[in-house]
Amino acid sequence: MRVTINPTTCIASGNCGRTAPRVFANRTEDDGFVSLIDENPPEAEWASTREAENLCPSATISIEEDDADEVSGSA
């Protein structure tokens, strides 16, 4: 799994940082806008990362799955 963000579309809702805090941060010093902590999160973070992508109201988060991700049944 590879995660990317588009900071120009972020509206600082904070959903991503609350849902997957090991992958995303919404820091006060950045006015709550998203920062990517881990662009290749471990498998243990995949479900919360996908949920954060689904909850993002501005479609700021993109996830690229590789074949191994899909084979493991986590897709």
N, C-alpha and C positions, 0 to 999 in steps of 0.2 A: 504494500500500500504506500502510495506517495500522496501527500497532502499539499495543496497550494492554496493561497488566499489572494484575493484581489482587494488590497486595502482601499482602493478608490470607491468601492461599492459598500464598504462596511458602514453600518449605521449605529454601531456600538450598543446593540441590544443586550450583549453579555451572555446570550444563550450558550455560545460555544465554550466560553471559559467556565461556566457552571456545569456544563454537561461533560466536557472532556478537559479537565484542568491540567492534565499532564501533556496535552497536545496544544492547547490554546490558552492565551492569557488576554485579559481585558484590563490592562494596567491603568491606574488612576493618572499616572504621569503622561499617558498617551490619550487622555480624555476617554478612556474606556474602549478605544478602537482595538481591534484584534491584532495580536502578535502571535506568530507561529513559533511554538517551543520545539516541536519535533515533527519534521516533515516526513519522517519514516517511522511512525510509531510501531511499537511491538504489538504482536497479535492480541495481547491482553487489552489493548486500547482500541481495537478496531470497531467494536460495537458502539462504544461511546462516541468515537470519531464520526461514524456514519450517522448516528443520531444527531450530533451537532450540525452536520451538513444539512440534514433534513429540517432541523429547527431554525436554521438561519433565514431570517425574513428577507435578506437582500441577496441571497445566492452568492455570497462572498467566498464560500468554501468549495473547493473542488477536490475530489478524490479520484485518483487513478489507480485502478486495481491491476495487478499482474496476474498471469495465469495461475501462479502458485496460491494467490489469495483466494481465487475462485475454487480451486481444487480442494482446499482445506475445508470448504463448506461454510466459510464466513461471508460469502458474497451475498 
